[in-house]
Each structure stands twice: as structure tokens, then as C-alpha cells.
Amino acid sequence: MGANIDTRSSPPPRKRLRTDSTANAQKAQQEPRLFAPFRALGLITNSVPFVLQTRSHKGATDGPRTHLVTCLGRAWAMWEGGKMGLLFVGPDAPMPIASMAMDGNAVWISSGPYIIKYLRGKEVERLANPLESSLTHILVFGKQILALTDDGSRMLVWDTESGELQTTIQFEPGFTAIMVHHPDTYLNKVLVASSQGNMQLWNIRTQALIHTFSAASLLTSPSNTSSTAITALARSPAIDVVGIGFSSGEISVYDIRADERLMRMVMQDGGIRALSFRSDGHPILATASSTGHIALWDLNSGGRLLHLVRGAHDGAITALEWVPGQPVLISSGEDNSVKQWLFDSPTDAPRLLKFRSGHHAPPHLIRYYGEDGKQILTASRDRSLRCTSVVRDSRSFELSQGSLAKKATSLSIPIASLKFPAISALSYSTTRSKDWDDVLTAHTDEAVARTWTMKDKRVGKHVFTVTGEKKKGALVGSVKAVCVTACGNFGIAASSTGVINMYNMQSGILRRTFDIGPCPQNVPSRFRPTANGKKKAERCVTGLASDALDRVLVASTLDGTVNFFDFHTAALEHTLVLPSAAVSITLHRDSGLLAVICDDLIVRVVDIETRRIVRELGGFRGRVLDLTFSPDSRWLVTTSMDSIVRTFDIPTGRLIDLFRTSSVATSVSFSPTNDFLATSHVDSVGVYLWANRAQYAEVSFHSIVEDDVVDVSLPSMQGVAEDEALDALSALTVQDEPSDVFVTPPQLDGDLVTLTLLPRARWQTLLNLEVIQQRNKPKEPPKQPEKAPFFLPTLPGVEPRFALEQQRQKEAEEAKKRKETRRLQRAAGAASSVFFTKLSEAHESDSPDYEEFFTYAKALSPAALDLELRSLVSLDALQIFLEALARRLRSHRDFEAVQTFMAVFLRVHGEVLATNAEVQRGLETLAEAQRKESERLLELLASSLGTLSFVRDTM
């Protein structure tokens, strides 16, 4: 991601320099500890016009190839025009991009006071404005590049080869330049349009003003020229003729050589934002308005209107371009979409051929869909529900709400006005997604909940109502919360009047109604709902959740209660009263933890099994907007109005990470695969992914304070080049290593008895090794195969004779080798083993606990341990081993391992120990240590059992 770098003191280099490792370390320290910015999703274009480039290849049979470059804010994206596939994304510029241009393989952009050149997505040249003012419009003019300043008073000209500023053209007062256009066949001459409605023709080489086109000659009504600006310019296939669009909606087809207007058209709705002439032989002019309409004019009939495509975009159209030589028109708009329109015949209305689109209003509710973490459901204020693909942008789509385009065209109203209201709550279950509807949504100020099917990518068949008693004058509340059960068979909707209905997702039939009852008496009076006359007080339900086995239904209310219903009988079993109003709830079904967002800026975690509050998480400086659990329910990630994303460790209840974004995150969702955190923000139409560092590196989870907050920029579409992105992902490590990281010691307390971490089966195998070997012993010895070769060796000669003497010599040599091997084995057996060596070294060093010896012994297999214990044949070795067992017992370490060693040792060497008085003292010492440790262990077990019994009885 690019950073805002002030380069006024020294001009930036033309090529990027290799960054220093210390700078990278300082940057890494400013990043969040747990989450690293990864990429943005759902960004297609913005208000900056796109750039179209067409290339014809020799021998190509599929026609010319088209490429589109769209602006994404501070970055740009290149799309392939055939399938509208994303090719690559450029790096972030220092400031938002104001204009773009293409020259062969190079992409030029203006960003603040800089003009930057990119090749294959990498910056290769940067030109700086010596006036340090921002640059708006740029135009590649042969080996030169022209740029206008943001105040419209100057035009700067650079040499693209040397990077030097050649000249600066100063415009006269009262002329504010906003656009530069080069007419075909005009050598060294450009048209400059102004916001006052007039144009000037300049010679760039001589820096001379050739002619001024007054607003009176360009417009019909000169009285309105003071407030009418030129907003669009386009060259036509005819020489000397250009198209001019004005903010008043007027269009002029103008001959600049004769200084004469040839045609005049007017679009009634909004000003002209873009226009383009068709170039495949049909004299048609396409114009776009600020209200999202596209008009097609027949120039042979004096500018007669052919077609008007109403609502082509849901916002202002920023660019229009005809594909050269093809009946295809490409448009882009401020609704974050690029569309291609196909004309089947010159007189037919265009039809939508292909498009790429996203939300044109910031999404306010996002949820990961499915268990693979590849899709995200996003709901926005633009009244749409979209599925955004994490893997590939071309797989994203909007769920259909029916044939709204035909209805909007017949009624002459925008499509957005026919869509459902904005979604306020969403729930899904993928268990039966292939059989019937699997998504349930609640909408703002609507008394119904709607089903959706992801398989068919459209709205579902059923509408669930939440009307209660059908009496005259009964209140009908809006749906506030929805829930789809884990099995996918039932959908539950709750209203602002306290009605909770459960429907069958397949048939849409009402199955059960849950009565939330009156408000409990112990609810604080300030939260209690007030009754209106004779009508009873209505309780607003703010959240719904069901457990993984459909046993419990949980409903939260605005008066600060969490209600637990029996799912099958609909009986209210328990009501938990909270100190504040419950705004929303989120349930982690696998762990049974319920997170409740309360109005007192505290998130309370409730265990639905015990139905008690187990954690209270605070420290928020603004209203909590959304939260999400990690897949293992260890973390709870929250976002609030203070623009800080916090991560809490639920077992300890401590804050372990927080970072501040440039804008408030309205919704968060954790990937089911634990690799990404998705966020949506109040001022962006995209969805942003943050990589979980704990998936790629070791991260220490020590608690932090609110003052440790880090300011982080939002991720970009691709960040930097693809190789740099992969390098950054592989280096997701935390630079600072805290010194207070807790490490489990070998022994918590010297008075406690510590066991080994090895499985119980190892010691059981060692104790019963003889039984196991006897059981696994084969019933009969294996039979040796006959030593007859497949081809018997023969001697040379006429008569066939077998080489028996050579075979006997070969067998004798093999027998000799076997004897030598046995001799070497006996010599090796006479040497001391590593087991006995470590035992002797620990005895000579007078080790208090024989730590190194027992560490090695625990690493041996049961069979190897049994062999080593049987190999202790001398009395000195037996005495040393008895001393090692006694000292290990006194250290309170490896209790079960010592017991196993002792049992096997006494069983193997019991007779030798009983007949030799030299080891009598060692046996007595070991017996005394064994008695004391056994008594201590029994006392500790009795104390623990008593404590557990007391706790169980009091619960």
C-alpha cells in the first residue's frame, strides 16, 4: 500500500529505489499485531473516466483486442474487454487519481502534483509539478504529455523521454480550463475547454492561441452561458468536427475549422457527462447524462433521437466509448459498474451484452457464506444483496429480485425504486441449499421477511409475515431479526412488537409461534416499554439465534432481556435480565457462546448451557456496530463508532489487538477457514480483507491497552505487484518479541506431583511387554525357501554340466561373512550403551534429579527400555539405578514413569537384589521415598476430590 510521502524538498526519482530493511522494520512495527492488510474486493470503477485501448494483431481471427483501464481511487485496474476479466491492478498512488491515459503499453495517471508512468503495473517514471499544485486532466500528445492544473489557469507540457518540463502555458483571466482534446489531423494543436462554456485552440509548439470559440457560438441561448460549462468533448469520424456536451444538457456538433455549429440536441434529464461517435460506418452519436440515461442520436436525420436507455446506470455516467469497428458501446458510471451494450442492427435498441458491477452504496452488512470461506454475502443501502467472491472477481454476482428492468422502463422510473428496501438482518444455512431456499433477510420498515436461493441466484418463493393476533387495530411491527436453523429446515422471524414466528423453509408454512410474554419485574424501569392506552406494551425483539441441535431458541429484546425458549414446545424456559438494552446478538453454535451487544458500550458473552454471563468486554469509546467470532471461538472481533477494530481473547477476557482505520467499519465477518477477516466501511463500496497473521507465523497473545492503537490504511485491490504481495504474505511476522511471554515451566510448584506428557499406553506396554511378545510370537518358524536359482549355472562345453563347485565356494564365503558379523556383534555388545553411559555420568556428577538420564529414557521405545533394564547385570549398575529412582521420586517429577521403571526393574532383578546384601541399603532408601511420595499423592488427590465435591454441591 502506498503511503502519503512529502517529496517537496527533493524531487522523486524516476525509478523506484530498493527500500531499506530498517524502514521495513519500522513499517512492520506500525502494523496490527494480528491482522495484515491483504486486498479489497468489489471495486470496479469510480467517477474518473475509463481509458479504452484497441489492439489488432496480425493473423488474428477473433477481431481486435480491447483493454479497459478503470480508476479505483488511488489505484487503477486493467480489464480484458472480451470477457471483462481482471488482468492486473496497479500499485497505490500517493494521492487519489484524477485522470488517466494510455500510450502503447504504458499507463499514465495524474495523482496530486505528480504524473506517474507504469509499465506492466510497475512505476517506471514520475514527473512532478514545480508549482506543487494538483494536476487534473492529462493528455498523451505524441512524445509529450499535457496536464492542467486544478485551478485551470495553466497547462504544463513535459517531454516523456527526458522527463523535463518543456513549457508552461498561462491562460487569460476568466478562462478556467477543465479539459484538453486533440482533433484528428491537427498537428501540434489542441482544444482546451473551459468551465465558462468557451473553447480555445492552442499551438503547443509555438505556445500561441490560434482561435477562441465563444460560448455564444457554441450554445443556443447566450444568456445562460455564464453558468453553462463544457463537460464533454469527442472527436467524430468526420474531419474538423467535434462533439461538445454542456452541463445544461445541450449537445453541439461543431465544425471547428469553419467555426460553425452543425447540429444541436438536448437531453432533458441532467447535464451531459460523456459522448462518443460511432465509428463503424453508421452516423450515430451516443450521449450520457448525469442521471444515468444514454441517448442515441441519428446524425443523418438532423440529430433525431433514436433510442433513450433509461436507467442504464444507477448513477451518473462518467464515460462512453464505441469499440472501433464494432457495434459495441462501453459505458461506466459512478454506480461502480462497467457495461457493454450490443446493437444488433443500426435502428434497434441496444441490449446489455456483459458487465462488471459492484455495490454503488457502501455495504453495511457482510457475512461469510458457506464453510469454504470463498464467498461473502453483502447487503448495501443501494437495496441490493450481492455475493462477492474472494477467489475470483468474475464469480461475484447480484441476487436477482425479478424482472425489474422491464417494469421500470414501462413506468419510466429508476430500477432502484422498485427494489426491496435495504436489508437490516441476514441469516443463512447451507445444509439444504441444494434443495430449497437457504437465505433469510429482514428489510428496513417492512413487516415481512424474504427468502433467497443461492443456487438460483435470485429471490426465493416465500415471504414470512410477523403479524400477531388478527384483530382490528392490532399493531403490525416491522421485522427486526431473522434466523435460519442449522438444519436449514426452519426460518424464524421476529418483529418490533414481540411476535416470533417459525416457518418451514421448503413449504413456507407457519409451524410455531413463540410468545415472549410480558416484561419481567426485575427489568429497570428506564428500559421497560410503555403501554399505549388499553393496549399492552409491545416488546421489540432485537436478535434471534438457535443452537446447533435445534434444542434452544434465544431471543433478545430492547428492554434488556435474553430469553431462552424450548425449540420443540415453544415454552419460555429462562429469562436473563441484562443491565442494559440488548442491541443485537451473535451465537457461535459450536461452542454455545452468545455475544450480546449492549447499549452501555459493553459486549457480554453468555453461555447458553448455563445461561449465565461468563465475560464482559468493555473499553469502547463509541457504540458497538458489529462483532464476529473466530471459527474456534477463541477470539471476538468487534467494530465500533470510534473507528477501532478490537480483538478480545475470550478465555482470558483480555484485549489482544486493536487498530484504527481511516473510516468507521460498519460490519465485520471472520472467515470459516480462519485465514481472513472481512470488513466493510462507511465511505467505501468495497469489502476489505485482512490476513490473519496467526495462520502464517508465531504470534504472542499478550494483553495490550487502548493506548497501543495503530493507525492502518485500508487494503488496496492488489496492493503492489504480485511478487511483492506474495513476499509480504510470507513475511507476516511480528517484529517485536515481548519479554513477558508466559512459558509453562517444567514444574508449576515443588510441592506438586508432576507427571510426564507421554501417553499412558507407553507405560502399559512396558509393564506387559512379555505378554505382548508371547501373544505376537509366530506359531511355527518361517520356512526357508529352497536355494535353487532360476537359471542353474553351467560350465562351458558341448555337454551340459552344472557348476556345483562354484556354488559350494559361494556358500562357504557367505558362511564366513556371517561368522565375522556375529563376532562383531559380540564385540559391540561388550561396550556400554548410551543408557548406561548417561546413568553413570549423572551418578558421577551427583545430579539431584538425574534430569538428562530420564529425558533420554523417556524417549526410548518400550522394547528398548526393557532391553536396557535387563542389561543392568553388575551390582554397581543396580545400585546406581536404585539411587536414580529414589532421587527422581524426591524431585516429584515423572511419577508414573518411575513407577513403571521400578516395577519392571524389580521383576527382572528381584532374585539378584534379594540375595545380595550390598544393595540392601539402596532398597531401603527407595522404599522410604516410595512410601512418602505415595502418601503425598493420596493426600493431594483426596484434597482435590473434596474441593470438586464442594463446588459441585454449591452449583
N, C-alpha and C positions, 0 to 999 in steps of 0.2 A: 504494500500500500504506500502511496506517495504521502509525503509529509509537506507541510507548508514551510518552505525554506526561503528565507530572505536573501536574495542574491544581489541586492542593490550595491553593496560595497565593491564587489568584484563580479564581472560578467561570468555566466556559467560556461563551462567547457562545451565544445561542440560534441564530444563523445563522453559517455559516462565513464567515470573513473571507478577503479576497484575499491570497494569500501573496506575500511579498516576493521579488524577483528574487535578492537576495543569499542568502536562505535556500535558494532552489532551487539556486544555485551551490554552496553548501556541501554540500547533499544529493547533488548530482551528483558532487562530488569523493569522496564516500564510497561510490559505486557502483563495481562492477567496470569495468575498462577495456574489456574485450571483450564482456562479456555483460550484458544488462539484464534484470531480471525481467519476464516477459511475462504468463503466465497459468498456471493449474492446470487439469488435466484429470482426469476420473473421479471427482469429488466429487459425491455426491448428497445425503446427509444424515448426521447423526451421532446421538448419544444424546438430543439435545434434541427434544421432540415437535414435529411439524409443526403448522401452522395451516391450517385449511380455510375457504375463503370461497366462498359460492354467491351468484350474482347472476342475477336474472331480468330480461330486457329486454322492453319492450312490443313485441308483434308478432313475437317470436322464435319460430321453429317447431322449432328443434333443442333445445329444453329450456334449463334454466338453465346458465349458465357457471360452472365451478368453477376456483378458483385455489388452488394449494398454495404455502406458504412453508416452506422447509426450511432448517435451520441447517447451515452449512459450517465451523463453527469460529468464526472472528472475522467472517465474512461470512454473508450469507443469500442464498438464491436463490428466485425466484418461477417456478413452473411452471404451464403451462396444463393443466387436468385432462383435456381431451378427448383430446389426442394425447400428453400428457406431454412437451410441448416446452418448452424453457427460454426464458422471456421475457426476463428480465434478472437481473443479480446486483448486490447492494448493495455499497457500499464496506466496507472493513475497519473494524471497531470497535476501540477502544483495547485491549480485553481480550476473551477468549472469551465468546461469547454464552451466557447461562444460561437465558433464557426469551424467548418471542416472543408477540405478539398483533397482531391486525388490527382496524382501525376505519375502515370505508369504504375510501378509497384509501391510508390511512396504515398504515405498518408500524411497530410499536413493538418494541424489544428492550431487554433489560437486559444491560449489559456492565460488569462490575465495579461501581463505585459510581454508574454513570450509567444513565439511561433515555433512549434516543435515539429520535427520531421521524424517519421517512423518508417522502418523497413522491416517487414515480417514481424511486426509487433514490438520491435526494439527501437529505442530512441537513438538516432544517429546524428542529429543536428538540432541546435536550439538557437534561435535568434531572439534578441532582447530589444525592447523598445527603449531607446535612450531617454525618452521623455518620462519613462516609468509609469505611463498610463495604460489602462487596459485597451486591448485590441478587440474589435468586434467582428467585422466581416473581412474574409481573406479571399484572394483570387490568385490561382496559379496562372501566370501570364508568360508562357514560354520559359526562358531561363530566369525570369523574375517572379517575385511574389509580392502582391499588393495587399495592404491592410489598412483599415480605417480605425481611427481612434474612437474611444467610446463617446467622446463629446461631439464627434462628427466634424471637427474643424480641420483635420489633417488626413492626408493619405501618404503612407510610407511605402517605399519601394526598396526591396532587398534583391541582391544577386544571390540566387540559390546555390551557385557553385562556390563562390568565395565566402558567402555568408556576411558580406559587408552591406551596410545601408547605403544605397546609391543616392537617393534623393527624397526630399520631403515636400509635398505639395500642400500649400496652405489655401484653404477655401475662404471666400469672401464672407464677411459677417452676414448673418441672416440665411446662410445656406448650411444646413446640418446634414451631412452625408450619412446615409444609413445602408447603402448598397452599391456594389460595383458590378458592372456587367460588360462583357466583351462581345460586340456584334461580330458575326461571321464576316470574313474578308476585310475587316478594318484593321490595317496594320498600325501597331503601336497606339491604338486608340481604344478608350474605354468610356462607357456611360456611367455616370455617377448620379444616383437618385437621392433625393432629399426628403426629409420629413415635412417640408413646406409644400410639396407637390410639384416641384420643378426638377428638371434634369440638366446636366452639363456633360458635354463631350470634350474629353481631355486627350492630348497627345502626351504619352508618358515619356517619350524620348526627349522632346523639346520642352516639356513641362508647360505647355501652352493650352489655354482654354480656347477651344475651337468654336463652340456654339453653346448657347443656353436655350433650353426648351422651357418656355414659361408655362406655369400652371394653367393660364388662360387658354393656351392652345391644346393642352393635354386633356383638360376637363371641359364638360359642357357648361357648368354653372360657375363662372369665375368668382361669384360672391362667396362660395363655400371653400375656395382654395386655401384660405388661411388655416383651416382645421382639417384638411384632407392631405394625408401623407401617402407617398408611394410605398406600397407594401410588397410588391412582387414584380419581377422582370423576367421575361422569357424570350429567347430567340426563336424565330419562325423559320420554316424551310425556305421562305422567300427572302431574297437578299434585301437588306436595308429595312426590313420590317421586324418590329419587336412588339411583344405584348406587355401591357402595363396594367397593373392592378392597384386599386386605391383602397384606402381604409373605409371609404364611403360605400363600397360595393360596386363601384363603376369600373368597367374594363374598357381599355382603349387599345385598338390595333393600330399602331402608329408607324408611318414611314419617316424614319429619321433623316433620310437624305433629302426628301422634299419638304420636311418639316410640316407634315400633313397627317391628320387623323383619318384613317380609312374606315374604321368601324367603331361602334360604341355599343356595349352591352352593359346590363345592370343586374346584379344579384341582390334580391330584396333582403335576404336574411344575413346580416353581418357583413363585415369587410372582407376583402379579398386577401387570402393568406398565401396562395400559390396558384400558378397557372403553367400550362405546358401545351405545346403544339404537337399534334400527331405527325409522325414522320414517315409513314408507310404509304403515302400517296393520297390519303383521304384528308381533305381540309377541315379538320375538326380541332377545336380549341377546348381544353378541359380547364376548368377553374374550380377552386376550392374556397370555401368561406370559413369564417371563424366559428360558425355554428355547427360545422361537421357535414355540410352538404357539398356534393360535387355536381357541377353543371357542365353539360356538353353542348357546344355551340357549333352550328353548321356555318362555316365561313363563306361557302358558295351561295348561300341564301341570305347574305347580308347580316349574318350573326343571329340566325334563328335558333331558338332553344330546341335542342333535340331531346335531351333527357335531363332529368333532375333526380339524382340519387340522394334521397333524404336520409339523414342519419347514417351516412357512410362511416362516420366515426362518432364516438360518443363525446368528442370534444373538438376543439379547433384543429383543423388540418394544417400541418406545417409544411408539407412538401408534396408535389405532384411531378411525376416523370413518366413519359412514354418510353417503353423499351424500343430502341431504334429498330425499325423494320418489322415490328411485331404489333399485333392488335392487343397489346397488354399495357395497362396503366397501373403504376405503382403509387400508392399514397401512404403517408404516415401522418399520425396525429398525436396530439397531446394525451390521448387516451392510452398510451403505451402500446401501440399496435402498428404493424406494417401490413398492408393488404395489397393483393394483386387482383386486378379486375380484367376479365377477358371479354372482348367484343366479338361475338360470333359472326356478326355482319355489321357493315357500317351504320345501319339505321337501327339495329336492335339495341335494347338497353343492356348495359354491362352486367355480368354476373360475377360473383366472388369466386375467384379461382383458388387461391391459397392465402394463408395469412399466418402471422405470428402475433400473439397478443398476450397481455397480462392484465393485472388489475390497473384501472386508471384512477383508483382512490386507494389510500393506504389501507391494507388489511388490518383488521382489529382482532381477529380470532384465527389462530392457526393450531392445528393438531396433526401429529404424525398419524398416517393411516396404515394399518397392517402391522405385521411383525418383522418385515424385512428392512424397514427404515428407508424405503426408496420413494415414498410418496407422502406429500403433505397436503391436507385439506386446508384451504384458506378462504375466509369469508371477509368481505370488504363492504364499505359504505356505498360502493357502486352497485349494490344489490345483486351481486353475483357470488356463486360458490365455485371455486376452481380447485383443480387437483394439480399441484406443482410437483414435477418430477425432480428428484435430487440427482438422478443419474444422467439424464439427457433432457435438454430443454424441449426438444421436439415432441416428447411424450406428455407434456403438460397440456391440459385442456380445461375448458369451462363446462360445467354440467348444464345441460340444456333445460330450459324452462318452457319449452314448447315452441311452436312456430310464431314467434313474436314479430318477426320482420314483416311478414305479410299483413298482419293486423296493424302494425304501426304505420305501414305505408298507406293502407286504406283509410286509416283515421287521421293521417298526417300529423302524427305525434311522435316524439322520440321513443325509441325502444326501451330506454331506461325507465320510463314512466309506467310501462306495462309489466316490469319485473316485480318479483316478490319484494317486500320490504327487507331491509338489511337483517342479516342473521344475528341473533343475540345469544344463542346457545346451540351447541352441537354435540352429538354423541353418535357412536357407531359400534358395530361388532362385525368382524369378518368371518365369523363361524359359518353363517349361512349366506354369505354374499353371492354365491353362485346359484342360489335357489330363489331368493326374493330380495326385497329392498333391505338395505343394511345401514343406511344413514338416516338420522332423525334430526330435524332442525326446528328451532323456535325463532320467530321473527318479531321484529320490533312492533309493539302495539297491535299484535294480531292474536285472535282467540283460538288459533288452530296451530298444530304442529304438522310439518310435512315430512314425508319420507322421500328418500333418494336412492337410486341404484347406481353403484359404481361400475357394475358390469356393463350396463347400457349407457352410462354417462348422461343420465337425464333425471328429471324429477320422477318420483315414484307414483304409485297408483293411489295411495291412501292419504287422507287428511284426518288427523286426530283432533277432535274437539275437547275442550275442557269445561264445557258447561255443566253446572251442577244441577240443582233441583229445577225442573222446568216449571217454574211458577211465574205468574205475571209480575213483572217488575223486578225479577231476580237479576242480580248483578252478573255480568259476564266479564270476567277478567282476561287479561292477555297472558299468553304462555310465557313463563319466566324460566323454566328449567325443563330439560328433557334427559332421558336416559334410555339406552338400549342395553338389555341384559347381555351377560357374557355368552349365553347360548344363542343369541340372535333371534329368539322367537318372540320376544315381547318388547314393545316400546312404551315408555311411561312418560307422560306429560303432566306438568303441574302449572297452576295458574296463580295470578296475583290475588285471587280470592280464596285460596286454600284448597282448591279442588285438585285431586291427584287421580288420574285415570290411567289404567293399563290396557293397552290394545295388543292384539295379535299382529305381528309384522307381516304375516303372509296374507291373512284374510282381511285385516283392518277392523275386526270385530272387537267391541269393548268386552274385556274379560273380567276386570275387577276395578273397584273404586276404593281408595284408601281415605279414611276420614281422619283428618289431623286433629279434630276436636277443638275445644276452647283453649284459650291461653292459660298456662299454668299459673297458680297463685304466686309462686316464688319468682316470677319474672319481674324485673324492676319496672316501676310504673312509667318511666320515661320511654320504655320500649313497647309498652302494651298498646295494641290497636284500640282505637276508639269506635264505639258503636254509633251508627247514624240513625237516630230515631228508634223505631221498633225493630230495625234490622240488627242482627247480631254482628259483632265485629268480625271483619274478614282478616285472615292471617295470610300474608304474602309468602309463598314458598320461593326460596332463592336458589335451592340446589337439590339435585336428586342423584342418588348413587345406589347401585346394587352390588352385592358381593359376587365372588366367582362361582358360587354354587347355588345361587338364587334362593338363599335362605332368609336374607335380611334386606330390607329396603330402607335407605337412610334419606331423610328429607330435612333440610334446614329451612328456617323461617327468618323473616326480617326482625321478629321480636326477640331473637337471640336464643333459639332452642334448636337442638338436633334431635330429631325424632326417629326412633327405630321401630319399624313395622315387621311383623312376620310376613314373609313374602306370599305364603300359601293361604293363610287365613285372613290377611289384611288387618290383623289386630295390632293396635299400638302397644308395644311391649315396654318401652322405656323412653323417657324424655330427659335429655341432658340440657340443663339451663346454663347458658354462657353469660359471662359478664357484659357482653356487648352484642350488637346485632351481627348476625352471620350474613355476609355478603354473597359468598359462593363457597362450594365445597368441591374437593377433588379426592377421589378414592384410588389408592393403589391396591388392586384386587388381590395380588399375590401375597402381600404382607398383611392386608387388613388394616392399613393405616389410612386415616381420613384427615386431610388437611382442610382447615376451616379458615377462610379469610374473614377477619372480624373488623368492625368499624372503628375499633380503638387502636388501629395500627399494629395489631398483633396477629400472628398466624398461630393457631392452636392445632396440635396434632392429637387426634383421638383414636384410640384402639377400639375397633368395632366389636372385638370379642369381649373385653372387659367393660367397654362403654364408659371409659374414663379418659380424661385429658392426660396425656403422657408427656407432652412437650409444649412449651410456649416460646415462640421465637419472635423477638422484637428488634428494636433498633431502627425501625423505618422512620424516615422523615417526611413521608408523603403516603397517600393512600395506596394500598397494595392492589395492583391491577390484575395480576395473574400469577400462577405458580405451576410447577410441574415436578414430578418425582423422577429420579433416575430409575432405570429398569430394575436395579437391585434394591430400591427403596432406601438406599443409604444417604443419598443427598436429596435436598429440597431446594430447588432453584426458584427464586421469586423476582418479580419486577414491580417497581413502584413509581409513583409520580416524581420522586426525586431523581429519576433517570439513572438509577443504580440497579444493576443486576447482582443479587446476592445469592450465595450458595451456602447452605447450612448442612452440617453433618448431624443427621438425626440421632444416632446413638449417643453422641456427646452433647447435642444441643448447641453446638458452638458454630460461629461463623468462620468458614474456612476460605472464602474467596468473595471478592466483590470488585466490580469495575463499573465505571461511569461511561455511558455512551453519549454521543453528541445530541441525540434526541431520545425522547422517552420511548421505552419498549412497551408496547401495548399488550403483547402476548408472547408467551414462551412455550416451547414444547421440546421434550427430550426424546432423542431417537431411541427406539426399542432395542437397537443394537449397541447402545451406549457409546457411540462414536461422535455424535454431533448434538449440539444444542441449537435449535432454530428460534429466531426472534423476529418479530415484526415491529415496525416503528411508526411513530405518529406522522412523520413527514416524508415517508418513502413508500413507494408501491412495491418494493421488493421484499423478499424473505431472506434473512441473513443467517448463515451457518457459522458456528464456532466449533472448532475441533477440540475434542476432549483430550487434554494432554495426558491424562492418566492411562489412556489406551496405548500410548506410544513411548512413555518414559516413566521413570520413577518420580513420583511427586509426593512430598511430605505434606500431611494434612494437619499442620498445627494451626491453632486458632489465631485469628487476627482481629484487629479493632477497626472501627469505622474510619479512622484517620489514614488507614493504609489503602484507601481507594485509589484506583489507577484510571486515568482518562484514556479511552481507547477509541480509535476511529472505526467506523463500520467497515466490514469486508467489502471488497470490490467483486466484480463479476469473475475475474480470473486472477486478480492480484497483479503479479508481474508475469514474465514469461513462464512457460510451462515447466522448464527445467528448474527455474528458481523456486517455483511453488513446491515442486517435489523436494528440493533441498531444504526448504523451510519446514516442510512437514516432517522430514526425517530428523530435523534438529529441534524438535519440540521438547526442549528440556528446560528446566528451571535453573537459572544461573546461580542464584544464591542458595547455599546449603545451610539451613538453620542448624545451630549448635545444640538446640534443646529438643531434638527429636528423640522421642521415647523409644528405647530398645529394651525388649524383655530380657532381664538378667537370667543367668543360668539357674539361680535360686532366689525366689522372692524374699524369703526370710530364713535365717539359720535355724529357727525352731520348727520349721515345717518339714514334712517328709516329701521329697521331690521324686517323681517317677521319671522314667525315660520317655522319650517321644516315639519309641518304636512300637509297632503293633503287638498285640497280645499273642498273636499266632506264632511269632518267632520264639517266644519263651515256651509256649506249649509244645512246639515242635522239638525244641532241645530236650525237654523233660521226657518226651515219649519217642525219642529217636530210635531206640532199639525196637520198639513195637512197630514203628513205621517201616523200618528196614526189613523186619521179618515179614510184614504184610506184603511189601513190594518185591520180596525175593522171588525169582522165577522158579516155577515148579520143576523144571528139568534144565540141565545146562544146554546151551546152544550147540547145535551140531556143526562141526567144522566141514565145510564143503570139500569135495574131492579136488585134489590139486592136479587136475588134468587140464592142460591148456587146450584151447580150442583147436590150434594147429600144432601137432606134435613136432618137435624139432627133428630133422633128418640129416644124415651125413651125405656128402656128395658122392655120387657114383651111379652106376647103371642100375644096380639092385637097390630097392628102398630099404634103408636101415635107419633105425631110430638112435638119436644121440643120447643114450642113457647116462654115459659117464659125465657129460657136461651138465646134465640135470642134477646128478648127485653132488658135483662140486658146487653148484649154485646153492643147493640146500645146506651144505656144510658151511658156506660163507655166511648165510643168513643166521644159522645157529650160533656162530661165533659172535656175530654182532649182537645177538640177543643177550649172550652171556656178558659181554662188555657193558651193555646197558644196565643189567642188573647189578653189576659191580659198582657202576657209577651211582646207581640209586642207593645202594647201601652206604656208600661214602657220603652221599648227601644227607642221608638220614642221621648220620652220626653228628652232623653240625647242628647247632642250636637254632631254633626257629625264631621268627620275629616276635612271636607271642612271648616266648621265654626271655628274649633279649630285653623287651620293654619292661617285663616284670622285674628283671634283675636290675635294670637301670633305675627304676623307681625305688627299689629297695636300697640301693647304694646311695641314692640322693636323699634318702629319708623323707620321701614325699608324704604329706599328711593325708592325702585322699587318693593317691595313685590315679590322677586325672588322665594322664596321657595313656596309661595302660588300659584303663576301662574304655576310653574313647576308641582305641583300636579294637578291643574285644567286642564292643557293640557293633562294629562294622563287619565282623565276620559272620558267615552263614552258620546255621545250627550244626551242620555236619562238620564244618571246620572247627567250630568251638568244641564239639565233642572230641574230635581227634586231638586238639591241643590239650584238653584236660586229661585225656588218657596218656599223653606223652610226658606228664609230670611224674617221673619214676623215682628220682632221688629224694632223700629225706630233706635236704636243703630246699629243694624246689617246693615240696609240700609245705614246709614251714613258712616260706616266703608267701605262698598263695593264701595260707590261713591268715597271715598278718594283713595282706591286702584286703581280704574280705572284711576283717574287723575294722580297719581304718575307714573303708568305704561306708560301712554301716554308721560309724560315729559322725561322718560328714553329712548324714541324712540325704544322700544322693543315690539315684538309681536303685531304689529299694527292691523292685520286683526283679531286676537283673541280678542283684546279689543273691536273692533267694533262689533263683534258678541255678546260678553257678554253684551255690552251696549244696543244693540237692543232688546235682549231677556229680559233683566232686566227692561227696560223702558216699554216694552209691558206688562209685568206681573204686575209690581208695579206702573204703571203710575198714577192711581187714588189715591193711598195712598200718593205718592210723591206730587201730586198737592194739596191735602187737608191739608197737614201738613207743617207749616211754619218752623219747626225745621230743615228740610233738605233743605231749600231754598238756604242757603249759599253753601252747598256741590254741589248742582246742578249748581250754577253759576260758581263755580271753575271748574267743569268738562266741562261745555260748553266752557269756555275760553280756556282750554287746548285742547279741540277738535278742536276749530277754528284754533288755531296756528298750530297744527300738520297737519291739512288738508291743510292749505295754504303752509306749508313747503313741503308736499308731492307733491302737484301740481307743485310747482316750480322745484323740483328735476326731476319730470317726463318731464316737458317742456324742461329743460336743456338737459336731455338725448336724447329726441327726436330730438332736434336741432343738437346735435353732430352727431347722426346717419345719419340724413339727409345730413349734410355737407360731411361726409365720403362717403356716397353713391353717391352723386353728383360728387365728385372728382374722384372716381374709374371709 
